[in-house]
């Protein structure tokens, strides 16, 4: 009886462990959309491939579903404005052909001028 209960417990543990959400790929026109997941099943990263190279917008999320990064690629190279943020800082990083052109930082305590 102990052996049967042990075997059942192992089977349940194995089934529970194997339910981690795997990366999904869906075809959208000439692009392949990839979605990566955290262990709990929430989305970690979403983006596109074209001809097996990163392309278009890629978005990263924290485990609560908040965006933490927006990135752009063209033919596998970093391009355009990237935004990376957390609770304290927003970084805007400009890329051209995989090279950093500029970096701007905004802190949460920054004030905006207004005309009232």
Secondary structure, DSSP 8 states (H G I E B T S, - for coil): -HHHHHHHHHHHHHHHHTT----EEEEETTEEEEEEE-TTS-EEEEEEEETTEEEEEEEEE-TTS-EEEEEEEETTEE-EEEEEE-SSEEEEEEEETTEEEEEEEEETT-------
